[in-house]
């Protein structure tokens, strides 16, 4: 019989985790994963006014699946309502196929680790930037190993400011460290 995708392990992911397991207590074996934007989508849409929470989640699921070109049951998503009291609130969503997080969670489980969070890398990078201590103009003069973070945001970038900064950051050497730090901060929240 052909093995199912969950039955085959990616040795480049599983083996290093197994090796690290000897040095990490079982209760601390937790990972966060930030996926590249080609693997997921993010967006903002204005929801139908006055929807109860359950119907809002269904509307988000349909929006997310449509953006991914998947059937609704094949899409996984997370969302945040910007202003729940607004008549027609803005909804920020992140989505990917349900198969992708399961794939990585199965690999992590095989190695004895937990993977409770999978998110778009841009979301993780923005969280890191919001939590980065210090003056914004000095961040990029420091080595990433010297960065210091707060668990709670110390600044709040507007969507426009983030849209302006993001393209330059994504091609800079700071992008990878921002994504990694943001994913870790997400686990601590």
ABEGO torsion letter per residue (X at the ends): XBBBAAABBBAAAAAAAAAAAAABBAAABBBBBBBBAAABBBBBBBBBBGBBAAAAAAAAAAAAAAAAGBBAAABBBBBBBABAABABBBBBBBBBBAAAAAAAAAAAAAAGBBBABBBBAAAAAAAAAAABBEBAAAAAABBAAABBBBABBABBBBAAAAAAAAAAAAABAAAAAAAAAAAAAAAAX
